Amino acid sequence: MTKAIQIKQFGGPEVLELVDLPVGEPGPGEIRIRHHAVGLNFIDVYQRTGLYPNTLPMTLGMEAAGVVEAVGPGVTHLAPGDRAAYASGPPGSYCVLRVMPAKCVCKLPDAISFETGAAMMLKGLTAQYLLKKTQPQGGLQPGDAVLWHAAAGGVGLIACQWAKAMGLQLIATAGSDAKCRLALEHGAAHAINYRTENFVERVKAITGGAGVKVVYDSVGKDTFEGSLDVLRPFGLLASFGNASGPVPPFAPGILGAKGSLYITRATLFTHITTREATQAMAADLFAIVQSGAVKIRIDQSYPLDDVARAHRELEARSTTGCSILLP
Ligand SMILES: NC(=O)c1ccc[n+]([C@@H]2O[C@H](COP(=O)([O-])OP(=O)(O)OC[C@H]3O[C@@H](n4cnc5c(N)ncnc54)[C@H](OP(=O)(O)O)[C@@H]3O)[C@@H](O)[C@H]2O)c1
């Protein structure tokens, strides 16, 4: 049996329920893993509210780190006793013990703690595929300017540091002056408080009117139009989240009028459909974290059974960096 956080209906943080669930033996291609730390992500909120629907009842959670207890037939890259971490569906990481597909579970280097592993897999792999694999025509070169919204959050602070390591000029937006300072301390070249300043005007001023090659936008509804307005001709809007609500339907003609722009709605899960792809991205993440160029900042940790408070704080924009749950 395991303690787990389940929802039986979609709704606010009050639908999160601590329950006891049975845990079986791993089948073909599966492992059983005992979690030492669990990652909290904004996608957990979308799944809790039903914005991203799943079959109920469900255990939430897409990220964790722990020790492999048992492996099923056909699993060769993991063995009982291995330290491991993952960002992976199906949801279900808000628990102590689970059986899950092994495909996206990676061995965790000894130098990386369980807490860091749990905090960084989903957010770090996201920063990886966005900065390295979601680029405009002609790619990104050192010195290029990109705009990153919500840059003081979990994914955001990793991106600030990684972009700096790539030589990019990352212009950060964030919801308070303190968050702007945090983004600057983590490698952003400029920071804009988009609650008090017009980010379109500021980005134009910073880039001498030229605009940026890419906007990485996880805020969604509130920033969508401004994000298009700060792109150079042929620039790319990489939309990857809905923290303020989903982007409403729009006419493609707007992309022509604003300079033959490109738009993608990107998701990590397209990038980690095979073990090989997941492992290659994770190796890149482990390397940059072990080099010290990207530090994983855990600003909030909560006992697993205090998960409702964790969700409230994440949705209230009162968190910075990564948050973890401790089972
Ligand atoms: N597509 C993918 O592959 C993928 C993968 C991972 C994460 N994501 C997305 O990336 C974003 C960041 O994820 P995260 O887990 O690291 O979360 P996070 O950035 O730590 O938290 C979300 C942040 O969004 C900002 N925000 C702006 N408007 C908001 C609003 N109306 N309500 C709540 N927050 C608002 C807040 O920062 P400010 O106060 O600074 O505005 C808040 O701290 C999320 O949108 C998530 O869904 C997408």
The ligand as an SDF file (V2000), in Angstrom:
LIG
                    3D

 48 52  0  0  0  0  0  0  0  0999 V2000
    4.6010   22.7650  -22.6130 N   0  0  0  0  0  0  0  0  0  0  0  0
    5.5270   22.2260  -21.8370 C   0  0  0  0  0  0  0  0  0  0  0  0
    6.2760   21.3450  -22.2710 O   0  0  0  0  0  0  0  0  0  0  0  0
    5.6490   22.6880  -20.4170 C   0  0  0  0  0  0  0  0  0  0  0  0
    6.4670   21.9750  -19.5290 C   0  0  0  0  0  0  0  0  0  0  0  0
    6.6550   22.5070  -18.2480 C   0  0  0  0  0  0  0  0  0  0  0  0
    6.0060   23.6710  -17.8670 C   0  0  0  0  0  0  0  0  0  0  0  0
    5.1860   24.2930  -18.7580 N   0  0  0  0  0  0  0  0  0  0  0  0
    4.5250   25.5510  -18.4100 C   0  0  0  0  0  0  0  0  0  0  0  0
    5.5270   26.4640  -18.0190 O   0  0  0  0  0  0  0  0  0  0  0  0
    5.0200   27.3270  -17.0340 C   0  0  0  0  0  0  0  0  0  0  0  0
    5.9360   27.3240  -15.8460 C   0  0  0  0  0  0  0  0  0  0  0  0
    5.7700   26.1100  -15.1320 O   0  0  0  0  0  0  0  0  0  0  0  0
    6.2910   25.9800  -13.6420 P   0  0  0  0  0  0  0  0  0  0  0  0
    5.7770   24.6920  -13.1330 O   0  0  0  0  0  0  0  0  0  0  0  0
    7.7460   26.2700  -13.6210 O   0  0  0  0  0  0  0  0  0  0  0  0
    5.4910   27.1570  -12.8980 O   0  0  0  0  0  0  0  0  0  0  0  0
    6.0330   28.5590  -12.3280 P   0  0  0  0  0  0  0  0  0  0  0  0
    6.6710   29.3270  -13.4560 O   0  0  0  0  0  0  0  0  0  0  0  0
    6.8570   28.3180  -11.1400 O   0  0  0  0  0  0  0  0  0  0  0  0
    4.6800   29.2530  -11.9290 O   0  0  0  0  0  0  0  0  0  0  0  0
    3.8880   29.8970  -12.8830 C   0  0  0  0  0  0  0  0  0  0  0  0
    4.1780   31.4030  -12.9600 C   0  0  0  0  0  0  0  0  0  0  0  0
    3.3860   31.9550  -13.9900 O   0  0  0  0  0  0  0  0  0  0  0  0
    3.2340   33.3300  -13.7500 C   0  0  0  0  0  0  0  0  0  0  0  0
    1.8660   33.7730  -13.9880 N   0  0  0  0  0  0  0  0  0  0  0  0
    1.5040   34.7480  -14.8470 C   0  0  0  0  0  0  0  0  0  0  0  0
    0.1990   34.9370  -14.8240 N   0  0  0  0  0  0  0  0  0  0  0  0
   -0.3180   34.0720  -13.9320 C   0  0  0  0  0  0  0  0  0  0  0  0
   -1.6280   33.8220  -13.4460 C   0  0  0  0  0  0  0  0  0  0  0  0
   -2.6870   34.4970  -13.8910 N   0  0  0  0  0  0  0  0  0  0  0  0
   -1.7950   32.8550  -12.5120 N   0  0  0  0  0  0  0  0  0  0  0  0
   -0.7460   32.1690  -12.0620 C   0  0  0  0  0  0  0  0  0  0  0  0
    0.5330   32.3630  -12.4820 N   0  0  0  0  0  0  0  0  0  0  0  0
    0.7370   33.3130  -13.3990 C   0  0  0  0  0  0  0  0  0  0  0  0
    3.6240   33.5730  -12.2810 C   0  0  0  0  0  0  0  0  0  0  0  0
    4.8710   34.2640  -12.2830 O   0  0  0  0  0  0  0  0  0  0  0  0
    4.8770   35.8850  -12.2280 P   0  0  0  0  0  0  0  0  0  0  0  0
    4.2600   36.2820  -10.9320 O   0  0  0  0  0  0  0  0  0  0  0  0
    6.3040   36.2220  -12.3470 O   0  0  0  0  0  0  0  0  0  0  0  0
    4.0620   36.3330  -13.4060 O   0  0  0  0  0  0  0  0  0  0  0  0
    3.7880   32.1850  -11.7190 C   0  0  0  0  0  0  0  0  0  0  0  0
    4.7490   32.1280  -10.6960 O   0  0  0  0  0  0  0  0  0  0  0  0
    3.5840   26.8710  -16.7380 C   0  0  0  0  0  0  0  0  0  0  0  0
    2.6850   27.6430  -17.5200 O   0  0  0  0  0  0  0  0  0  0  0  0
    3.5990   25.4460  -17.2180 C   0  0  0  0  0  0  0  0  0  0  0  0
    2.3530   24.9710  -17.5840 O   0  0  0  0  0  0  0  0  0  0  0  0
    4.9990   23.8080  -20.0130 C   0  0  0  0  0  0  0  0  0  0  0  0
  1  2  1  0
  2  3  2  0
  2  4  1  0
  4  5  1  0
  4 48  2  0
  5  6  2  0
  6  7  1  0
  7  8  2  0
  8  9  1  0
  8 48  1  0
  9 10  1  0
  9 46  1  0
 10 11  1  0
 11 12  1  0
 11 44  1  0
 12 13  1  0
 13 14  1  0
 14 15  2  0
 14 16  1  0
 14 17  1  0
 17 18  1  0
 18 19  2  0
 18 20  1  0
 18 21  1  0
 21 22  1  0
 22 23  1  0
 23 24  1  0
 23 42  1  0
 24 25  1  0
 25 26  1  0
 25 36  1  0
 26 27  1  0
 26 35  1  0
 27 28  2  0
 28 29  1  0
 29 30  1  0
 29 35  2  0
 30 31  1  0
 30 32  2  0
 32 33  1  0
 33 34  2  0
 34 35  1  0
 36 37  1  0
 36 42  1  0
 37 38  1  0
 38 39  2  0
 38 40  1  0
 38 41  1  0
 42 43  1  0
 44 45  1  0
 44 46  1  0
 46 47  1  0
M  CHG  2   8   1  16  -1
M  END
$$$$
